[in-house]
Amino acid sequence: MKRMTAKFFFNFFLIFACVYLYRSEAAAQLPSLITSKQNKNDSSSIENILKHSMFVKVFISKSKIFVGEPVMALYKFYTSVSGQAVVLKQPEFTGCSVKELNFGDAAETETINGETYTVYIVRKVQLTPVQPGALDIGVATVINHVEIPDAQDFTSDKYDITSSNTATSVDVLSLPEKDKPANFYGIAGMFSITASVEENKIPVDENDHLIITIQGAGNLDALNKPEIIWPAGTEHFDGNDSQHIDQNNFPISGNRIFDIPFIGKKEGRIEIPPVSFSYFNTTSKSYETIKTDSIPITFTKALAKNKQYTGVVNYDISNRKYLWIVGAIAITVALIGFISYRKNKIQLQKKLAMQPSVTPAPIFEPVIQFKFKTDFSRYWNDLQSLTEPKLFFSKAKELLMTAVSEKTDSHHHSESFLIAELKQKASASLCKKTFLLLELCDEKIYAPFKTESDLQFYFNEVKQTIEELQAET
């Protein structure tokens, strides 16, 4: 009996020692916070220590830029204590276009003044100012939920610590007036230009295509089709353009391709003169005008009509004796239609004869303008099937922005501009609801930490908001 009692106490002591050591090890992660009961009871002291253990910092690529020159803003959250952090508010921007830059979700570590921090990227954007002055760099806010264990009574205290970066701005300078080219329209960066045609030798009245490619780094969204001096004897048509960009690096690089169809009206040799493009070089801080090579084209004799259809296959119908049936059916249908037309015309004349003769008043038919509306119903199944939160909210934001653009008849890319215009064309409640949904999407998309979300609830909210945007007149 004594042996069993001793064994029981030994096992109990061993379990207690293990638990104590485990709790002590957990508490050792925050030695500056858990030193005594007095320190534990002083919650304000612990909160102050926690506030100094985490912070948000924004890095900007330049402090002084020109109008149209891109600048990068990188927001990072630093913490030296473990916790569950969530982005509470994403930065907002005005007076510029905003382009998101890609970044990884993995955390990194940095040592500052001997203290090791876990670092998360909150957001990474390219901003392109459209006006001179101070460009405000927005403020990002992160809330970190921290639990502090106590080794003495096996309890934990919970703290919600909020951190934000210091507000800052970039000085935006006006572009110099000196040496500004006549065909300059506000593009800054580094670019090159090329031009080519699909066919250098082509028959008259056959479609050819002039392909102009502007490639480089800068605000590619603002590029317009350069001016083309078309030679006599040609006719050109409205073309289209496409854009290919790489958002993995700053400044965003890529190209914009303009495809313009044209034809020759007479035989002979022509030459499309060099196509020029002017921009402000942000490296040399001067204007540059770049040109393509001239393009020679020879228009040959137009194709004969019979040669244009040489590729058409003629099928020999063996059942020719039955072809008369097709003709008989056509004649019968035409005869029935003619009889019906004559009968209706006679009845209409009788009705008009019975009515008094009056001079009809002039009718002014209003001009009807048709506005294109996206059929969002075809996107609902795809959106509802997305289970990964970032993909879901990215698609939801894309659909919301499309609906707002159509509602405001605007081609702006900036959320702030679109919301400002929406306030002029929609009810206050709908504007507020749309703004909150867009802000929520940004929070979910750019949060470096995975958070649980009721996607079905947000799906219903997005769907209802878009339907209201389309329904309001």
Phi, psi and omega in degrees: 000317179296324180294320180293320180296317179296320180295321180297311180295325179296315179295319179298315180296322180295316179297316180298319180295319179296315179297319181296317179296320179297314180293325179292322179294320178296320180292332182293344177296334180234064186297332182283344183263327187244087181243334182196167176298326181296320180293323180294321182284342179271081185296325181296324178294318179295318180298320179296320179294319179296321180298329178276356181263000180208150180196161175249136181228141178247136178246132178242144185288330179213149177263348180219124183221174176260161173302131181088354180268126182289148173225145182258138173239123182239121182255129181232144176250125181250137175212139177253005176236152179281149180179185178245105185262144179222138176287117183275325182209130177273152178293150177244152184225145174225155178075022181200161170268149186238131177231124181287139175253141182287147175207158181279157179272346186291141178281152176238173177237142176223146178251122180234121181052041178082356180257131180268129181241144167273132189239130177240139173277125180273315180197151180219117187225155170252124181249134178237107184291146180249000181208152179285163180123201179270122176264108181290128175268118189299170182252128175258139181237131181237135175249131183244121178269114186242137174247129180251110179282153176244126184285345185273315184242014174057037177243173178223142174253139184253137181227139174249109184252125181256134180229143177221153176281158178288133179296137179214176181211163177245137180278117182256120182264149174290148176291142182295144177279334183293131177065019179288125181293155181294328183262021178277133180228035167098011181272131178234147179146217177223122188221162170224161183221141176223158178215146178204168175237156180293319181227126176274349177222117189209146179294155175302142178069010174261142184291130170237169183226130172265123183249116178248127181240121173253122186234146177157204182233130182154202182276082183295334180298332186270000181291133175248162179296127179295160178286133181242128177266104184276133179291159175298147180088011177233157175224126182246164185229170177297133180254196176224167179223155179224156183229138177229118185231158177244110182264016179275339183231161175246138353288156179302131181241164179159206179213161174232127186246127178251126182245109184244114178284148178205165178224159173264143183258347179208158181292150177137182181252132176234173179218120174283119183294165180305140176262127184252156179213129182249141178209166177263118181283113184285347177275310180275350182055048179210163179279144176226143174239120181249152185225155173271172171283156173289154185237114177277141178222138176246124177263120181265179182302140181297148179292139174293149184302320182291334179283338180291343183243022181294339181274355181282131182273128177264124182261133178271120181270116182283335183267051184294334183292346180262359184292337180298335180296319180299315180296321180296319180295318180298318180294320180297315180298318180296321180295317179297319180296320181294316180298318180295320180297316181296320181295316180293325181292319179296317180296320181294321179296322178296318180294321181292326180294331182279345183266146178295148182278121177228152177277119183292140177289146179296142181249125178252108181275128180293148176288127181261126177252126180263127176256132180288133176236130178290137175275090184289344183300334181284349180262346188298316182298318179296316181295318183291336181279348180284125181251345178273121189306316184295320177295319181299309185288332175296314179293320180298318180294320179301316180293319179298316181296323177297316180296319180293318179300317179292323180295321184266356184054040186243150177249014178294147175262348184274132179299318184297320178296316182296318179295320179298319179287327179296327180297336179276344189235002181221164180293157182298320182294320180290321176300314181296317180297317179296315180299316181296322178294317178297319179294321178296318179301316178300317181299316182286326183289315190259002176294129181283359182239138181285126179237149180282138180219144176277089187296328179295320178297313181290329175300313180297321180295315180297314181300314182294321180295316179296320178296323177292322178297322180281334185277326184294137178253000000 
